[in-house]
Every structure is written in structure tokens, then in C-alpha cells.
């Protein structure tokens, strides 16, 4: 009898249940709470319903060590392609008939360059996008952030995940939430959102923008309907002080040659 996938913890089941009713989700759960496992099961649920294909955007270091391992462990029936550089490899992965396409975060510019029409040919009618470590896209002026915002409305289902989404200012949430909901909650104009949530202060002759006192409360109220989050200290109380596990990292040809 084949091994059964592990059961989800209670807070992971809460995330899974939330995803059933919310096609647009911003997951702010702390690092180490097992977000990938819950969302692997959510992908499976969507694919069994009407989702055509899933794209996971994540840092290169997590493509195999986090997403590859958890997808194989929690959803062993799903097929996976890894869109790694160079471009020929990425195109091969995109063209493969798989359920999940795992893509390096920086490759979003490559995806935008391909264009929505070309992507839709390979992703189908109702694709899902999951952006892991979405704080990488917190700068609205960055080219990769602009590329992701451009592509986002191609996807029927959209999730952004980050345990450190806005470490210094609520304005860092704007582009991450914009990717998820198209601007429905925090607006489509960053400068307008910043003018509402920050004030400029003159410090030693320099203009510095700082959050107004009520900014965090207001912003969280505006995005509450799409947000779920679990704090490590609350949901992982029985975790031992130290746990040893093996995590395999796939070296590139360049690294192997060193």
C-alpha cells in the first residue's frame, strides 16, 4: 500500500478552508508555519475543480527545497515542471503538459516579455498563480513588480504569501495586494495610497516619508476580507527547540563547476 500524504495541522486546514471560498488570498502567516503544504492541497483542490494550471513564483532557492519537496509529499499525484534558466529550459517547462509550473521570481520579466496571449496558450482558461515571498515585489517601481502586476489579471485565482510582507511601512503592501486583487482594496495608484497613509517629515534637511499613526489599522481593515495569517508562536507551540532535517538544494551547472 503506497504511503499516504501527511495530514495537515489545524491551522493549515483553516488556510485550506479559507482558500476554498476565496479565489484571491493574501497569506501573511509567519515563516515556519507550513504555508507551502496548505497551498499545495489548495492547488490540488482547484485543479480538481476548474483550474487549468498553477504557476508558483518563488525564489530560486525554494523551487526544489520547499515547493518541490512539499508538492511531492502532500500532493504526489500532481505533475510538476521547473522553469529554470536559460530561456530554452524555461520554454520547455512552460510547454510541458503538467499541473504545476514552478518559476523563479526573477523570471517574471521573461514571462511578461512572452506576453499574455502566449502564456494563455500554455496555462489554459482558468490558471492559478501563487507568489511566494511576495515581499520581493514590494517596490512598485521595480521592473519585476511592474511585470507581475501586468501579468496578474491573466490568472483566475491569485495568492500572495509572505511572513514579512511590510516590515517598515504599510506602503510596502500596496503592490503585493495589487497583484492579488487588481487594486480593488488599496487602489491602482501607489502615489495616492502613499499620500493617504504617510506624511513627509523634514529630518536634517531631508524629506522622509513615515506612516501616519492610524495607517496600519486602516490598511489591515481594507484588506481583511482577503487576508489570512497564523503567527508561529500561536500555532506551533509544540515545536521542539531544535529539529534536524535534510533539505536538498539543486546546484546549477555554474555552481557545480566551482
C-alpha positions in Angstrom: 0.0 0.0 0.0 1.5 3.4 -1.0 2.3 5.9 1.7 -0.5 8.3 2.4 0.3 12.1 2.3 0.7 13.6 5.8 -2.3 15.1 7.4 -2.4 18.9 7.7 -2.3 20.6 11.1 -5.4 22.5 12.3 -4.1 26.0 11.2 -3.2 24.6 7.8 -6.7 23.2 7.4 -8.0 26.6 8.3 -5.9 28.1 5.5 -7.1 25.4 3.1 -10.8 26.1 4.0 -10.3 29.8 3.6 -8.8 29.2 0.1 -11.9 27.2 -0.9 -14.1 30.3 -0.6 -11.6 33.0 -1.7 -10.2 33.0 -5.2 -8.0 35.9 -4.1 -5.9 35.5 -1.0 -3.1 37.3 0.9 -1.5 34.9 3.3 0.6 36.6 5.9 1.4 33.5 8.1 4.8 33.5 9.8 7.7 31.7 8.4 7.8 28.1 9.6 4.1 27.6 9.9 3.9 25.3 6.8 2.2 27.6 4.3 3.5 25.5 1.3 1.8 22.3 2.5 -1.6 24.0 2.9 -1.3 25.7 -0.5 -0.2 22.5 -2.2 -3.5 21.0 -1.1 -5.3 24.1 -2.2 -3.8 23.8 -5.7 -5.0 20.2 -5.9 -8.5 21.2 -4.9 -8.6 24.0 -7.6 -7.2 21.6 -10.3 -9.8 19.0 -9.5 -12.5 21.7 -9.9 -11.9 24.1 -12.8 -8.4 25.4 -12.6 -6.4 24.7 -15.7 -2.8 25.0 -14.4 -0.9 26.5 -11.5 2.1 28.8 -11.6 4.2 29.1 -8.5 6.6 32.1 -8.4 9.2 31.7 -5.7 12.9 32.5 -5.0 15.3 30.1 -6.8 16.4 28.6 -3.5 12.9 27.4 -2.8 12.0 25.9 -6.1 13.0 22.4 -5.2 13.8 22.6 -1.4 10.4 23.9 -0.4 7.9 23.7 -3.3 9.3 20.6 -5.0 9.5 18.6 -1.8 6.1 19.7 -0.4 4.3 19.2 -3.6 5.7 15.6 -3.9 5.0 14.9 -0.3 1.5 16.4 0.1 0.1 16.1 -3.5 2.1 13.2 -5.1 -0.5 12.9 -7.9 0.3 16.4 -9.3 2.8 16.7 -12.1 5.5 19.5 -11.9 7.7 21.4 -14.3 10.6 23.6 -13.2 11.2 26.7 -15.4 14.9 27.3 -14.7 17.2 29.5 -16.8 18.3 29.6 -19.6 15.3 30.6 -21.7 15.3 27.3 -23.6 14.7 25.4 -20.4 12.0 27.8 -19.3 10.2 27.4 -22.6 10.4 23.6 -22.4 8.9 23.6 -18.9 6.1 26.0 -20.0 5.2 23.8 -22.9 5.1 20.6 -20.9 1.7 19.2 -20.0 2.0 19.4 -16.2 -0.3 20.6 -13.4 2.2 22.9 -11.7 4.8 25.2 -13.2 7.4 26.4 -10.6 9.2 29.5 -11.7 12.0 31.6 -10.2 10.7 35.0 -9.0 13.1 36.9 -11.3 11.7 35.0 -14.4 8.5 37.1 -14.2 10.1 39.6 -16.6 10.7 36.7 -19.0 7.0 35.8 -18.7 5.9 39.4 -19.3 8.1 39.5 -22.4 6.4 36.4 -23.8 3.0 38.2 -23.5 -0.3 37.2 -22.1 -1.5 35.5 -25.4 1.5 33.2 -25.5 1.2 32.3 -21.8 -2.5 31.6 -22.0 -1.9 29.1 -24.7 0.1 27.0 -22.2 -1.7 27.9 -19.0 -5.3 27.4 -20.1 -8.6 29.1 -19.5 -8.5 29.4 -15.7 -4.9 29.3 -14.3 -3.9 30.0 -10.7 -0.9 32.0 -9.6 0.8 31.7 -6.2 3.5 34.2 -5.4 5.7 33.0 -2.5 7.8 35.6 -0.7 5.7 38.3 -2.2 7.7 41.0 -0.3 10.2 40.6 -3.2 7.7 42.6 -5.2 7.0 45.3 -2.6 8.8 48.0 -4.6 6.2 49.3 -7.1 8.9 51.0 -9.2 10.9 47.7 -9.7 10.7 46.2 -13.2 9.8 42.8 -11.9 7.0 44.3 -9.8 5.6 46.0 -12.9 5.9 42.8 -14.9 4.0 40.9 -12.2 1.2 43.5 -12.0 0.9 43.4 -15.8 0.5 39.6 -15.8 -1.7 39.2 -12.7 -5.1 39.6 -14.3 -4.3 36.7 -16.6 -4.9 34.4 -13.6 -8.4 33.5 -12.3 -7.0 32.5 -8.9 -4.3 34.6 -7.2 -2.4 34.2 -3.9 0.5 36.1 -2.4 2.4 34.8 0.6 4.8 36.5 2.9 5.6 36.3 6.6 7.3 39.6 6.4 5.1 41.5 3.9 5.6 45.0 5.3 8.5 45.3 7.8 8.9 49.0 7.7 5.7 50.6 6.2 2.2 49.7 5.2 3.0 51.2 1.8 5.1 48.0 1.1 1.8 46.1 1.0 0.4 48.1 -1.9 1.9 46.3 -4.9 1.6 42.8 -3.2 -2.1 43.4 -2.7 -2.5 45.0 -6.1 -1.2 41.7 -7.7 -3.9 39.8 -5.8 -7.0 41.9 -6.2 -6.2 44.2 -9.1 -6.3 47.4 -7.0 -9.8 46.8 -5.6 -8.8 47.4 -2.0 -5.7 49.7 -1.9 -6.3 51.3 -5.2 -4.5 51.3 -8.5 -2.3 54.4 -7.9 0.6 53.9 -5.5 1.2 57.7 -5.0 -2.4 58.2 -3.9 -2.2 55.4 -1.4 1.1 56.7 0.0 -0.3 60.2 0.3 -3.2 58.8 2.5 -1.0 56.5 4.6 2.1 58.6 5.1 3.3 62.1 5.8 6.5 63.7 4.9 8.8 64.8 7.7 11.8 67.0 7.3 14.8 65.5 9.1 18.1 67.4 8.8 17.0 68.9 5.6 15.8 65.7 4.0 12.2 64.8 3.3 11.4 61.4 4.9 8.1 59.6 4.5 6.7 58.0 7.6 3.4 56.1 8.3 0.6 58.1 9.9 -0.4 56.7 13.3 -3.6 55.0 12.0 -2.0 53.7 8.8 -1.6 50.0 9.9 -5.0 49.7 11.4 -6.7 51.3 8.3 -4.7 49.2 5.8 -5.4 45.9 7.6 -9.1 46.7 7.7 -9.1 47.4 4.0 -7.5 44.0 3.1 -9.1 41.9 5.9 -11.6 40.2 3.5 -8.8 38.5 1.5 -6.2 38.0 4.3 -5.4 35.0 6.4 -2.4 34.7 8.7 -1.1 32.5 11.5 1.6 33.5 14.0 4.2 30.9 14.7 4.1 31.5 18.4 0.4 30.7 18.5 0.1 27.7 16.2 3.5 26.0 16.6 3.6 25.7 20.4 4.7 22.1 20.5 7.7 22.5 18.1 10.9 21.3 19.7 13.8 23.9 20.2 15.8 22.1 17.5 14.8 19.8 14.7 17.2 18.2 12.3 16.1 17.5 8.7 17.8 17.2 5.3 17.0 19.8 2.7 18.4 19.1 -0.8 19.4 22.0 -3.0 19.9 21.6 -6.7 23.1 23.2 -7.8 23.3 24.9 -11.2 26.0 23.9 -13.7 27.7 27.1 -12.9 27.9 26.3 -9.2 29.0 22.7 -9.9 31.9 24.0 -11.9 33.3 26.0 -8.9 
